[in-house]
């Protein structure tokens, strides 16, 4: 496209009428065409362009895409405003007058739903010299067409190629000559994940044997390292304006901006770098997302609100503490450290340490803790609750098997309980065993009897082993003394004593033997050889007896400690009876193992099947029980 400088040109001439409007600098006629100054593009250029068309002129050989760009900053090319002193742009070859007789050839335009339609057909132009004669076939002109529809309100979106093709064909038909351009929506600001570590994987976990565990997911709760970029804010981008056929702009909706600051929860922070705005982890831990507040945190404890089921999480094997606000489905397993669940539990909770806290009900499931306490604030029903080394605290338990170092229950119904210490406010139809049992109110429940056992150690086996080991240690002591006496007798012989003394000096190089002395020394060694072998054998026997004696003394000390630990007082206190209640003793083997940390089925078997065994302490339906072992 030819361009020229805006410097004064004697061949340039202002378009008629623009001088009076002060717009002569916008559009000028030159010898090789019509030029426009790009600097005042926009409303100023629009006023100049419209003035030409409304003055019954049109632009011949108009560059319509360039004019559209100049008028509306729409179309190909950069949208940056031109700088002052930029070269003028050629938009047409000339400005020509629009003959009224030619204007009459152009018909009305139908506008509907953002598009303009024109019915093309052959046109005839009357002869000005002979008005009565038949008109002559005429051709429409694209440049005249653009000027005509401009005055009819169509100032944007003309399909020049379609108009030119329709005129060239000369056939009758209705075509779309212009279309509205809809606004291009902008893009809202958004957050983009920049760390693969925050992605969950709900694929089945692969076991060591290569098979898939369909009940567990690979990575339900991602673990995050410290100082890792988690999210990046992608800034919003503005849309592009559209235009009606009239040239009126259609403004797009303003894209939504987002603020990353409210998303930074504990363990995270906002970081501004040259690469953008990021949400960064400040500590290592597990990624938690609060769906209500939208906060993202990195905590040492996992927090979940989706519940535990085959659909949401599968079985869980965790390395840290876990907090769940949703329900735990039947047969699902949660294994971790400290475990807190705020909804009902129908599955299994297994803790390797810490505290197991169930704020709702445990129904038909189980709670196990290897090194810590178990607390259930709701109802435990048909469940197994076992703390291998910790306390168990329950509000109400029905048809449960319960064991722990200390068990405390507000109301127990048809339960089997075994612990070192048991405290129950109200017990109905239970079988309870412990070293120290305290019950406020006890009685049967329908077909289930109320039975209480006082655990007492059976020390007979310990006493038997202690007696045997004490006798064996005495024998070993006597044997060692006997062997020592024999060894002393051998070493007291003159020849042996002489050889031992000389050999010690020779070995220490305190004595240097002459050749004839060496021969005598060797002769002496041969003479006392049998005695030296006997002394060595006796010394080995003494050492073996002393080692065995020491091991026996250690075993005796261990057995005495076990006897001391288990010889504590056993006590049963039932402050009020509400029906038939039986109190018996139950012996256990004081071998150092736990009296209560046994499989649940064994607890039930021992407590229910052992009702007829043991020494009877009390049997009755009224009164109270306060028994202490002797």
ABEGO torsion letter per residue (X at the ends): XBBBBABBBAABBBBBGAAAAGAAAABBBBAAEBBBBAAABEAAAAAAAAAAAAAGBBBBGBBAAAAAAAAAGBEBEBABBBBBGBBBBBABABBBBBBAAAAAABBBBBBBGGBBBBBBBBBBBBBAABAABBBBBBBBBAAAAAAAAAAAGBABGBBAAAAAAAAAAGBBEBBBABBBBBBBBBBBBBBBBABAAABBBABBBBBAAGBBBAABBABABBBBBBGBBABBBBBBBBBBBBBBAAGBBBBBBBBBBBBAAAABBBGBBBBBBAAEBBBBBABBEBBBBBAAAGBBBBBABBBBAAEBBAAAAEBBBBABBBBBABBBBBGBBBBBBBBBBABBBABBBBBAEEBBBBABBBBGBBBBBABEBBBBABBBBGBBBBBABEBBBBABBBGBBBBEABBBBABBBGBBBBBABBBBABBBGBBBBBABBBBABBBBBEABBBBBBBBBBBAAAAAAAAAAAAAAAAAAAAAAAAAAAAAAAAAABAAAAAAAAAAAAAAAGABBBBAAAAAAAAAAAAAAAAAAAAAAAAAAAAAAAAAAAAAAAAAAAAAAAAAAAAABBBBBBBABBAEBBBBBBBBBBBAGBBAABBBAAAAAAAAAAAAABEBBABBEABEBBBBBBX
